[in-house]
């Protein structure tokens, strides 16, 4: 099992580094980064798209046509479109999400940025994002990039992951801890 994860990581890394080099050469690192973040959100939020990426019964031509339509709808740039179509042609769409993560994390590493994954119950306003960003910058002492996700199941509060550290101040977790404490009373 660990070998499967390593080979997927190696595969994703090779493709991501190739895309990074191309994007750097074309001076479009940020454009590709924005495109990939858009695709990542679409993949995370759409079960049919995830099924398309992982299905071995859908032909490479069908996958390519479907991904072209998805990328056109998303307004993805030419370099990112060509990259995804090469991935589809090579029957590697199952690793696209991992490739996206590798690209984004390597780009952040090269820029000296730390990525903070922030999950909130509702979308954060610009003012809330700015305040959170400033707090995280002072806490970690460097450039911080926010990776924002919304999970209504949290009810309220935030879950913030920076590297191996995680701060869970979500209402859901607080209620779970209270429920566990109440089981001990009686």
Secondary structure, 3 states (H helix, E strand, C coil): CHHHHHHHHHHHHHHHHHHHHHHHHCCCHHHHHHHHHHHHHHHHCCHHHHHHHHCCCCCHHHHHHHHHHHHHHHCCCHHHHHHHHHHHHCCCHHHHHHHHHHHHHHHHHHCCEEEEEEEECCCCCHHHHHHHHHHHHHHHCCEEEEEEEECHHHCCCEEEEECCEEEECCHHHHHHHHHHHHHHCC
